[in-house]
Amino acid sequence: MTQEVLMYITLFIALGYIIKKFFLPKTLFSSKKNKQHGCGSSNCGCN
């Protein structure tokens, strides 16, 4: 019983990771803090 519960938890975590990594757009998980890399004040699109 416990082994089955742990197996399903691991399966859901793995599927969630795969869906997040490959199927969802990266813009859903990025914040505005990560977009400024010291490139300057202009939004040149270098990153």
Secondary structure by P-SEA (a helix, b strand, c coil): caaaaaaaaaaaaaaaaaaaccccccccccccccccccccccccccc
